Amino acid sequence: KDKGNFLSYDPDRSVYDGEGFPVLFPDKYSTWDDPTQRDFLTDIKHAKSEMERLAALGDTSSEEYKRNLALYSDLSKLVISNAYGYTYKEDYISPYFSANFSVTKEIGNIASISFYANNFFISNTQLYSTKTGTYVSSSSYVPSFFYGLTLRLKIK
């Protein structure tokens, strides 16, 4: 819930409710000094609680505090988080339309010529996204107005 404190996660909540922020923790980690695998969450929570305990005692200059601060800082860099709470929410875009027009004229058995116009009402409305709660331009969904002519030759 609190994106500034990634340890405030609630394992019973789902990222799909849209009120939280997705966070990815490693299960295990190891260091160059100690290559044995260690439990990530246990160590980072312990380092944070020790820092808070020593800070409450006013002992922020001790070596133990600095060691826990360095460990917490290093382990925090392994956490991958996303600041967008709406990443996994379902998205419903409001309805939109585009009118296309095409006319073809057959010229005997030789050829046919067609005129077409796409988005000829020039519909560039604002669409509402339920995922982000914002309005976006329909230009990313509906192409802008364009027209053209097609000549098709029939070869026997």
C-alpha positions as CSV (number, residue, x, y, z in Angstrom):
1,K,0.0,0.0,0.0
2,D,2.8,2.5,0.9
3,K,5.0,2.7,-2.1
4,G,7.8,4.4,-0.2
5,N,8.1,1.5,2.2
6,F,8.1,-1.7,0.2
7,L,8.1,-3.8,3.4
8,S,4.6,-2.6,4.2
9,Y,3.2,-5.2,1.8
10,D,0.3,-7.3,2.7
11,P,0.7,-10.9,1.4
12,D,-3.0,-11.5,1.6
13,R,-3.8,-8.7,-0.9
14,S,-3.8,-9.1,-4.6
15,V,-2.1,-6.8,-7.1
16,Y,-5.3,-7.0,-9.2
17,D,-7.4,-4.9,-6.8
18,G,-5.6,-1.8,-8.0
19,E,-4.9,-0.3,-4.6
20,G,-1.4,-1.7,-4.1
21,F,1.9,-1.5,-5.8
22,P,3.5,-4.6,-7.3
23,V,6.8,-5.5,-5.6
24,L,9.1,-8.4,-6.5
25,F,11.4,-9.8,-3.7
26,P,14.1,-12.3,-4.3
27,D,13.7,-15.5,-2.2
28,K,17.4,-16.0,-1.5
29,Y,20.5,-14.0,-1.9
30,S,24.3,-14.5,-1.3
31,T,27.3,-12.2,-1.2
32,W,30.9,-12.5,-2.2
33,D,32.0,-12.7,1.4
34,D,29.4,-15.3,2.3
35,P,28.3,-17.4,-0.7
36,T,25.8,-19.5,1.2
37,Q,22.2,-18.6,0.3
38,R,20.4,-16.6,2.9
39,D,16.7,-15.8,3.2
40,F,16.1,-12.3,1.8
41,L,12.9,-11.2,3.7
42,T,14.2,-12.4,7.1
43,D,17.5,-10.5,6.7
44,I,16.1,-7.2,5.4
45,K,13.3,-7.1,8.1
46,H,15.9,-7.9,10.8
47,A,18.3,-5.2,9.4
48,K,15.4,-2.6,9.4
49,S,14.2,-3.5,12.9
50,E,17.8,-3.3,14.3
51,M,18.3,0.1,12.7
52,E,15.0,1.4,14.1
53,R,15.8,0.0,17.6
54,L,19.3,1.6,17.6
55,A,17.9,4.9,16.2
56,A,15.3,4.9,19.0
57,L,18.2,4.6,21.5
58,G,20.0,7.4,19.8
59,D,22.8,5.1,18.8
60,T,23.1,5.9,15.1
61,S,26.8,6.4,15.1
62,S,27.6,2.8,16.3
63,E,29.2,0.2,14.0
64,E,26.2,-2.1,14.4
65,Y,23.9,0.6,13.1
66,K,26.1,1.4,10.1
67,R,26.4,-2.4,9.3
68,N,22.6,-2.8,9.4
69,L,22.2,0.4,7.3
70,A,24.6,-0.9,4.7
71,L,22.9,-4.3,4.6
72,Y,19.5,-2.8,4.3
73,S,20.6,-0.4,1.6
74,D,22.3,-3.3,-0.4
75,L,19.2,-5.6,0.0
76,S,16.8,-2.8,-1.0
77,K,18.6,-2.6,-4.4
78,L,17.5,-6.1,-5.1
79,V,13.8,-5.3,-4.8
80,I,11.9,-4.5,-8.0
81,S,8.9,-2.4,-7.7
82,N,6.5,-0.5,-9.9
83,A,5.2,2.9,-8.9
84,Y,2.0,2.5,-10.9
85,G,-0.7,1.0,-8.8
86,Y,-2.9,0.5,-11.8
87,T,-0.5,-1.9,-13.7
88,Y,-2.6,-5.0,-13.2
89,K,-6.1,-3.5,-13.1
90,E,-8.6,-4.4,-15.8
91,D,-9.0,-1.7,-18.4
92,Y,-12.2,-0.7,-20.1
93,I,-12.1,1.9,-22.8
94,S,-15.2,3.9,-23.5
95,P,-16.8,3.2,-26.9
96,Y,-15.6,5.0,-30.0
97,F,-16.3,4.8,-33.7
98,S,-14.8,5.3,-37.1
99,A,-16.7,5.6,-40.3
100,N,-15.1,4.3,-43.5
101,F,-16.5,4.7,-47.0
102,S,-15.7,3.0,-50.3
103,V,-17.2,3.2,-53.8
104,T,-16.1,1.1,-56.7
105,K,-16.9,1.6,-60.4
106,E,-16.4,-1.3,-62.9
107,I,-15.1,-0.2,-66.2
108,G,-16.2,-3.0,-68.5
109,N,-14.1,-6.2,-68.3
110,I,-10.9,-4.1,-68.3
111,A,-10.6,-2.4,-64.9
112,S,-12.3,-1.1,-61.8
113,I,-11.6,2.1,-60.0
114,S,-12.4,2.6,-56.3
115,F,-12.4,5.7,-54.1
116,Y,-12.1,5.2,-50.4
117,A,-12.2,7.5,-47.3
118,N,-11.3,6.3,-43.8
119,N,-12.5,8.1,-40.7
120,F,-14.4,10.5,-42.9
121,F,-16.3,12.0,-40.0
122,I,-12.8,12.8,-38.5
123,S,-13.8,11.3,-35.2
124,N,-11.1,12.3,-32.6
125,T,-12.9,12.1,-29.4
126,Q,-11.6,11.6,-25.8
127,L,-11.8,8.1,-24.5
128,Y,-12.0,7.3,-20.8
129,S,-9.8,4.5,-19.4
130,T,-11.0,2.8,-16.2
131,K,-7.5,1.5,-15.5
132,T,-5.8,4.9,-15.1
133,G,-9.0,7.0,-14.5
134,T,-7.9,9.5,-17.2
135,Y,-9.0,10.5,-20.7
136,V,-6.9,9.7,-23.7
137,S,-7.2,10.7,-27.3
138,S,-8.8,8.3,-29.7
139,S,-6.0,8.9,-32.2
140,S,-4.1,5.9,-30.8
141,Y,-7.1,3.7,-31.6
142,V,-8.6,5.3,-34.7
143,P,-6.4,6.3,-37.6
144,S,-6.7,9.9,-38.8
145,F,-8.7,10.9,-41.8
146,F,-7.2,9.7,-45.1
147,Y,-8.5,8.9,-48.6
148,G,-7.3,7.4,-51.8
149,L,-8.0,6.0,-55.2
150,T,-7.4,2.4,-56.3
151,L,-7.1,1.3,-59.9
152,R,-7.4,-2.5,-60.6
153,L,-6.6,-3.8,-64.0
154,K,-8.1,-7.2,-65.0
155,I,-5.7,-9.2,-67.2
156,K,-7.1,-12.2,-69.0
